[in-house]
Amino acid sequence: RLAAVVSKTAARGGKILIPSFAVGRTQELIYELHSLVREGAIPRIPVIIDSPLATEATQVFWEHASLFDATEPFVHEFLSAPRTVLENGLVEYTETVEASKAAMHRRGPMIVIAASGMAESGRILHHLLQGASEPRNTILIVGFQAEHTLGRKLVEGWDVGPIFGVPTQRKAQIVKFNG
């Protein structure tokens, strides 16, 4: 399903905007995207990690790769080359607010993974403000969304709502993955 979402959105020239929890979920997504690129299941498009906490958490993953559960299917490859999996030449980590703003204004297909996971705060709000009204884009929800959060409103089919107090019409496709 992830391959289909990425491929279809990229073919439209759109961005995949993913509100994600910074620790665990972001790194899992990086791994899955790496695997899909390696298999040729998705095009090689930039993956931007726009979350200082996710960047720091990914560094912890690199430094402690040997602590992963070796019974998990992906761990063998990950243990042999964790930096290759988490960097893979496509992943970019924004270090500064300026880099984050620059990423928002880039054109062409890309995947943006940014905190917060429920779209209530953090850099994802800036990406949603810029990208929710673009019909070529996809907002991919990859985690639980609590009641009364923007993430939940998106899952429920929100069409118009405020982001930073700005009325924003959603024209981007919304896709929800459970689990």
C-alpha positions as CSV (number, residue, x, y, z in Angstrom):
1,R,0.0,0.0,0.0
2,L,2.8,2.4,0.8
3,A,4.4,1.8,-2.6
4,A,1.1,2.5,-4.3
5,V,0.6,5.8,-2.4
6,V,4.2,7.0,-3.1
7,S,4.1,6.0,-6.8
8,K,0.7,7.5,-7.6
9,T,1.5,10.8,-5.8
10,A,5.0,11.0,-7.4
11,A,3.4,10.4,-10.8
12,R,1.1,13.4,-10.2
13,G,4.1,15.5,-9.2
14,G,2.9,15.8,-5.6
15,K,4.3,15.6,-2.2
16,I,3.5,12.9,0.4
17,L,3.1,14.8,3.8
18,I,3.4,12.4,6.7
19,P,2.7,13.6,10.3
20,S,4.7,11.2,12.3
21,F,5.9,10.4,15.8
22,A,9.6,11.3,15.9
23,V,10.8,8.3,17.8
24,G,10.2,4.8,16.3
25,R,7.6,5.6,13.6
26,T,9.8,7.9,11.6
27,Q,12.7,5.4,11.6
28,E,10.4,2.6,10.6
29,L,9.1,4.7,7.7
30,I,12.7,5.4,6.6
31,Y,13.5,1.7,6.6
32,E,10.3,0.8,4.7
33,L,10.9,3.5,2.1
34,H,14.5,2.4,1.7
35,S,13.3,-1.2,1.1
36,L,10.8,-0.1,-1.5
37,V,13.4,2.0,-3.3
38,R,15.9,-0.9,-3.2
39,E,13.2,-3.3,-4.7
40,G,12.3,-0.7,-7.4
41,A,8.8,-0.5,-6.1
42,I,8.9,3.3,-5.8
43,P,10.7,6.0,-7.6
44,R,13.9,7.5,-6.1
45,I,12.5,10.8,-4.7
46,P,13.8,12.8,-1.8
47,V,12.7,11.9,1.7
48,I,12.9,14.9,4.0
49,I,12.9,14.3,7.8
50,D,11.8,17.7,9.1
51,S,11.9,17.2,12.8
52,P,14.9,17.9,15.1
53,L,13.7,15.2,17.5
54,A,13.4,12.6,14.8
55,T,16.9,13.5,13.5
56,E,18.3,13.1,17.0
57,A,16.4,9.8,17.5
58,T,17.7,8.5,14.2
59,Q,21.2,9.2,15.4
60,V,20.5,7.1,18.5
61,F,19.3,4.3,16.2
62,W,22.6,4.5,14.3
63,E,24.7,4.4,17.5
64,H,22.8,1.5,19.0
65,A,21.9,-0.7,16.0
66,S,23.2,-3.8,17.8
67,L,20.3,-3.6,20.3
68,F,17.6,-4.3,17.8
69,D,15.7,-7.5,18.0
70,A,17.5,-9.9,15.6
71,T,14.3,-11.9,15.1
72,E,12.7,-9.0,13.2
73,P,12.9,-9.6,9.4
74,F,14.7,-6.4,8.5
75,V,17.3,-6.5,11.3
76,H,19.9,-8.5,9.5
77,E,20.3,-5.9,6.7
78,F,20.0,-3.1,9.2
79,L,22.7,-4.5,11.5
80,S,25.1,-5.0,8.6
81,A,24.8,-1.3,7.5
82,P,22.5,0.9,9.6
83,R,23.7,4.1,8.1
84,T,23.0,2.8,4.6
85,V,19.4,2.0,5.5
86,L,18.8,5.2,7.4
87,E,20.5,7.5,5.0
88,N,20.4,5.7,1.6
89,G,21.2,8.8,-0.5
90,L,17.7,10.0,-0.6
91,V,17.0,10.9,3.0
92,E,17.7,14.6,4.0
93,Y,17.6,15.8,7.6
94,T,16.7,19.5,8.1
95,E,19.0,21.0,10.7
96,T,17.6,24.5,10.8
97,V,14.4,26.4,10.5
98,E,15.8,27.9,7.3
99,A,16.3,24.4,5.9
100,S,12.8,23.5,6.9
101,K,11.4,26.5,5.1
102,A,13.4,25.8,2.0
103,A,12.1,22.2,2.0
104,M,8.5,23.5,2.1
105,H,9.0,25.5,-1.1
106,R,10.8,22.8,-3.1
107,R,9.0,21.7,-6.2
108,G,8.5,18.2,-7.5
109,P,7.7,14.9,-5.9
110,M,9.0,14.2,-2.4
111,I,8.2,12.7,0.9
112,V,8.1,14.9,4.0
113,I,8.0,13.2,7.4
114,A,7.6,15.8,10.2
115,A,6.4,15.9,13.7
116,S,3.9,16.0,15.4
117,G,2.2,12.7,14.8
118,M,-1.3,14.0,15.5
119,A,-0.7,17.2,13.5
120,E,-1.2,19.4,16.5
121,S,2.2,21.2,16.6
122,G,5.6,21.1,15.1
123,R,6.8,21.5,11.5
124,I,4.1,19.4,10.0
125,L,1.7,22.2,10.4
126,H,3.8,24.4,8.2
127,H,3.9,21.7,5.5
128,L,0.1,21.2,5.8
129,L,-0.5,24.9,5.5
130,Q,1.5,25.0,2.3
131,G,0.4,21.6,0.9
132,A,-3.1,20.6,2.1
133,S,-4.8,22.7,-0.6
134,E,-2.8,21.1,-3.4
135,P,-4.8,18.2,-5.1
136,R,-1.5,16.6,-6.3
137,N,-0.4,16.0,-2.7
138,T,-1.2,13.2,-0.4
139,I,-1.5,13.4,3.4
140,L,-0.5,10.0,4.8
141,I,-1.7,9.3,8.3
142,V,0.4,6.5,9.8
143,G,-0.6,6.4,13.5
144,F,-3.4,6.8,16.0
145,Q,-5.2,10.2,15.9
146,A,-6.8,11.3,19.2
147,E,-10.2,12.9,19.2
148,H,-10.3,16.6,18.6
149,T,-6.8,16.7,16.9
150,L,-6.1,18.0,13.4
151,G,-4.9,14.5,12.6
152,R,-8.3,13.0,13.5
153,K,-10.1,15.7,11.6
154,L,-8.0,14.8,8.5
155,V,-8.9,11.1,9.0
156,E,-12.6,12.0,9.2
157,G,-12.4,13.8,5.9
158,W,-11.9,17.5,7.0
159,D,-12.4,19.8,4.0
160,V,-11.9,23.3,5.5
161,G,-10.2,24.1,8.8
162,P,-7.8,26.5,10.4
163,I,-4.1,25.9,10.4
164,F,-2.3,28.6,12.4
165,G,-5.6,30.4,12.3
166,V,-5.6,30.5,8.5
167,P,-8.7,28.9,6.9
168,T,-7.3,26.2,4.7
169,Q,-9.2,24.1,2.2
170,R,-8.0,20.6,1.9
171,K,-7.8,19.3,-1.6
172,A,-4.9,16.8,-1.0
173,Q,-5.8,13.2,-0.9
174,I,-5.9,11.6,2.6
175,V,-4.7,8.0,3.1
176,K,-4.8,6.3,6.5
177,F,-2.7,3.3,7.4
178,N,-3.7,1.4,10.5
179,G,-1.0,-0.3,12.6
